[in-house]
Amino acid sequence: KVMNIEEVKDFIRTANKKELDEIQTVFNTARQLVREEIRREFRVNDIVKIKHNSIPGDLLFEIDKINRKNVKVTCTSNKFKSYTVSPTLLIKI
């Protein structure tokens, strides 16, 4: 049976600890798979933007290194400005 999102939320609200632990395991695995899938889209030297409120949307960054969970990028207009961010925050140009 396929549940809609409201049914899932209701189930989580009434779940016991064992069920919540199992939900957490499945959720974390799914989140990790999504993160890895997004990370595989990028290569070193790709030009990207960072979608985050604290970073101006017009700045371009070059990927320096791809780690297991994060990606290190350097601003193309200022080589001294670098960030380590989640690949989910990157937009490939």
KOLMARSE-62789 format. One record per residue (C-alpha): x, y, z; chain. Coordinates in nm, 3 decimals. Example, Ala and Ser with C-alpha at 12.3 -4.5 7.8 and 13.67 -1.06 7.14 Angstrom:
east_north_up_chaine
1.230_-0.450_0.780_A
1.367_-0.106_0.714_A
// end
This chain:
east_north_up_chaine
0.000_0.000_0.000_A
0.128_0.344_-0.093_A
0.092_0.606_0.181_A
0.058_0.977_0.118_A
0.275_1.220_0.311_A
0.007_1.296_0.571_A
-0.032_0.927_0.652_A
0.345_0.900_0.690_A
0.351_1.198_0.926_A
0.067_1.050_1.133_A
0.248_0.719_1.156_A
0.570_0.888_1.270_A
0.382_1.085_1.537_A
0.241_0.764_1.686_A
0.543_0.535_1.631_A
0.723_0.373_1.923_A
1.101_0.394_1.977_A
1.181_0.078_1.782_A
0.979_0.197_1.484_A
1.136_0.543_1.501_A
1.484_0.387_1.507_A
1.401_0.187_1.195_A
1.257_0.496_1.023_A
1.572_0.689_1.110_A
1.794_0.419_0.960_A
1.596_0.408_0.636_A
1.581_0.789_0.618_A
1.956_0.829_0.675_A
2.034_0.568_0.409_A
1.804_0.742_0.158_A
1.956_1.083_0.238_A
2.308_0.941_0.192_A
2.216_0.791_-0.147_A
2.073_1.123_-0.265_A
2.383_1.309_-0.147_A
2.613_1.062_-0.327_A
2.407_1.086_-0.645_A
2.432_1.465_-0.642_A
2.805_1.451_-0.560_A
2.871_1.226_-0.862_A
2.740_1.501_-1.092_A
3.043_1.718_-1.013_A
3.406_1.698_-1.121_A
3.717_1.889_-1.012_A
3.749_2.218_-1.208_A
3.371_2.240_-1.274_A
3.231_2.592_-1.243_A
2.941_2.617_-0.997_A
2.726_2.860_-0.801_A
2.639_2.819_-0.433_A
2.270_2.846_-0.344_A
2.284_2.988_0.007_A
2.153_3.313_0.158_A
2.496_3.423_0.279_A
2.663_3.384_-0.064_A
2.577_3.628_-0.346_A
2.410_3.438_-0.632_A
2.626_3.601_-0.900_A
2.958_3.462_-0.767_A
3.111_3.171_-0.957_A
3.324_2.904_-0.793_A
3.560_2.636_-0.920_A
3.561_2.292_-0.759_A
3.902_2.219_-0.605_A
3.838_1.890_-0.428_A
3.550_1.648_-0.384_A
3.541_1.483_-0.042_A
3.311_1.209_0.082_A
3.049_1.449_0.225_A
3.157_1.795_0.109_A
3.302_1.979_-0.188_A
3.576_2.241_-0.159_A
3.529_2.538_-0.393_A
3.723_2.858_-0.462_A
3.577_3.181_-0.595_A
3.684_3.248_-0.954_A
3.710_3.624_-0.895_A
3.897_3.598_-0.562_A
4.123_3.294_-0.513_A
4.144_3.372_-0.139_A
3.770_3.313_-0.092_A
3.705_2.942_-0.056_A
3.431_2.736_0.104_A
3.364_2.374_0.190_A
2.997_2.302_0.122_A
2.753_2.018_0.085_A
2.709_1.918_-0.280_A
2.336_1.976_-0.236_A
2.409_2.352_-0.222_A
2.590_2.358_-0.558_A
2.444_2.445_-0.897_A
2.651_2.338_-1.197_A
2.702_2.611_-1.460_A
// end
